[in-house]
């Protein structure tokens, strides 16, 4: 039996993003484990916070992690653009969930 949040499209997109970030960071050079770990934890935390009902990440926080990776040349501009677009979609969906909760009486 699935939890209610697992049925949400935004949660499913977030889990897909986590998988993509994990696959992408496998190709990072040795010696950058700290960045691999940070990016993977950042992506995973979006899904876990959604599951907990508490999305705390700002656009600036998400952008920072991917900007660091892009500057180092670990991901391509195309990968960066795709991930950023996915994050934008997820952020909009989370905002909609929050607005929906604000409109409910209970």
C-alpha beads as a LAMMPS data file, in Angstrom:
LAMMPS data file: protein, C-alpha beads

106 atoms
105 bonds

1 atom types
1 bond types

-500.0 500.0 xlo xhi
-500.0 500.0 ylo yhi
-500.0 500.0 zlo zhi

Masses

1 110.0

Atoms # bond

1 1 1 0.000 0.000 0.000
2 1 1 1.511 3.317 -1.069
3 1 1 1.675 6.392 1.110
4 1 1 -0.387 9.341 -0.123
5 1 1 2.683 11.413 -1.109
6 1 1 3.961 8.572 -3.307
7 1 1 0.961 9.080 -5.594
8 1 1 1.843 12.731 -6.205
9 1 1 3.324 13.496 -9.612
10 1 1 5.772 15.933 -8.006
11 1 1 7.103 13.176 -5.739
12 1 1 7.545 10.794 -8.682
13 1 1 9.414 13.491 -10.629
14 1 1 11.619 14.149 -7.618
15 1 1 12.506 10.465 -7.250
16 1 1 13.400 10.408 -10.958
17 1 1 15.616 13.460 -10.429
18 1 1 17.384 11.708 -7.536
19 1 1 18.151 8.762 -9.833
20 1 1 19.465 11.075 -12.566
21 1 1 21.724 12.999 -10.182
22 1 1 23.113 9.742 -8.781
23 1 1 23.896 8.438 -12.275
24 1 1 25.427 11.763 -13.337
25 1 1 27.727 12.054 -10.321
26 1 1 29.143 8.550 -10.855
27 1 1 31.291 10.048 -13.606
28 1 1 32.809 12.806 -11.454
29 1 1 36.612 12.666 -11.027
30 1 1 38.215 11.071 -7.992
31 1 1 38.858 13.448 -5.154
32 1 1 35.484 15.157 -5.442
33 1 1 33.536 12.817 -3.193
34 1 1 32.431 15.820 -1.128
35 1 1 30.659 17.290 -4.160
36 1 1 29.152 13.953 -5.207
37 1 1 27.857 13.469 -1.684
38 1 1 26.483 17.013 -1.451
39 1 1 24.651 16.837 -4.782
40 1 1 23.171 13.420 -4.031
41 1 1 22.054 14.465 -0.561
42 1 1 20.580 17.706 -1.924
43 1 1 18.537 15.867 -4.561
44 1 1 17.422 13.206 -2.096
45 1 1 16.474 15.792 0.495
46 1 1 13.874 17.282 -1.869
47 1 1 12.084 13.933 -1.969
48 1 1 12.408 13.310 1.759
49 1 1 11.186 16.781 2.679
50 1 1 8.229 16.338 0.370
51 1 1 7.516 13.022 2.054
52 1 1 7.717 14.727 5.435
53 1 1 5.486 17.519 4.207
54 1 1 8.124 20.136 4.764
55 1 1 9.789 21.567 1.626
56 1 1 12.497 23.891 2.906
57 1 1 14.717 24.476 -0.102
58 1 1 14.915 27.787 -1.843
59 1 1 15.613 28.232 -5.507
60 1 1 18.975 29.757 -4.592
61 1 1 19.969 26.638 -2.615
62 1 1 19.189 24.279 -5.493
63 1 1 20.838 26.514 -8.049
64 1 1 23.996 26.739 -5.955
65 1 1 24.647 22.986 -6.015
66 1 1 24.318 22.751 -9.782
67 1 1 26.246 25.952 -10.415
68 1 1 29.222 24.504 -8.540
69 1 1 29.085 21.356 -10.681
70 1 1 28.754 23.342 -13.892
71 1 1 31.702 25.611 -13.075
72 1 1 33.943 22.619 -12.498
73 1 1 32.948 21.136 -15.855
74 1 1 31.673 17.897 -14.306
75 1 1 28.337 18.174 -16.073
76 1 1 27.561 19.505 -19.506
77 1 1 25.520 22.616 -20.182
78 1 1 22.787 20.337 -21.551
79 1 1 22.720 18.307 -18.312
80 1 1 22.614 21.502 -16.283
81 1 1 19.754 22.900 -18.371
82 1 1 17.747 19.670 -18.103
83 1 1 18.222 19.378 -14.338
84 1 1 17.373 23.037 -13.823
85 1 1 14.177 22.634 -15.873
86 1 1 13.194 19.610 -13.788
87 1 1 13.852 21.520 -10.581
88 1 1 11.714 24.413 -11.823
89 1 1 8.833 22.030 -12.535
90 1 1 9.181 20.392 -9.127
91 1 1 9.381 23.782 -7.383
92 1 1 6.189 24.966 -9.114
93 1 1 4.391 21.770 -8.144
94 1 1 5.503 22.149 -4.527
95 1 1 4.263 25.745 -4.500
96 1 1 0.901 24.525 -5.776
97 1 1 0.721 21.957 -2.987
98 1 1 1.488 24.638 -0.406
99 1 1 -1.132 27.011 -1.851
100 1 1 -3.640 24.158 -1.824
101 1 1 -2.965 23.482 1.837
102 1 1 -3.400 27.161 2.664
103 1 1 -6.865 27.116 1.061
104 1 1 -8.089 24.104 3.068
105 1 1 -9.868 24.633 6.345
106 1 1 -8.335 21.603 8.094

Bonds

1 1 1 2
2 1 2 3
3 1 3 4
4 1 4 5
5 1 5 6
6 1 6 7
7 1 7 8
8 1 8 9
9 1 9 10
10 1 10 11
11 1 11 12
12 1 12 13
13 1 13 14
14 1 14 15
15 1 15 16
16 1 16 17
17 1 17 18
18 1 18 19
19 1 19 20
20 1 20 21
21 1 21 22
22 1 22 23
23 1 23 24
24 1 24 25
25 1 25 26
26 1 26 27
27 1 27 28
28 1 28 29
29 1 29 30
30 1 30 31
31 1 31 32
32 1 32 33
33 1 33 34
34 1 34 35
35 1 35 36
36 1 36 37
37 1 37 38
38 1 38 39
39 1 39 40
40 1 40 41
41 1 41 42
42 1 42 43
43 1 43 44
44 1 44 45
45 1 45 46
46 1 46 47
47 1 47 48
48 1 48 49
49 1 49 50
50 1 50 51
51 1 51 52
52 1 52 53
53 1 53 54
54 1 54 55
55 1 55 56
56 1 56 57
57 1 57 58
58 1 58 59
59 1 59 60
60 1 60 61
61 1 61 62
62 1 62 63
63 1 63 64
64 1 64 65
65 1 65 66
66 1 66 67
67 1 67 68
68 1 68 69
69 1 69 70
70 1 70 71
71 1 71 72
72 1 72 73
73 1 73 74
74 1 74 75
75 1 75 76
76 1 76 77
77 1 77 78
78 1 78 79
79 1 79 80
80 1 80 81
81 1 81 82
82 1 82 83
83 1 83 84
84 1 84 85
85 1 85 86
86 1 86 87
87 1 87 88
88 1 88 89
89 1 89 90
90 1 90 91
91 1 91 92
92 1 92 93
93 1 93 94
94 1 94 95
95 1 95 96
96 1 96 97
97 1 97 98
98 1 98 99
99 1 99 100
100 1 100 101
101 1 101 102
102 1 102 103
103 1 103 104
104 1 104 105
105 1 105 106
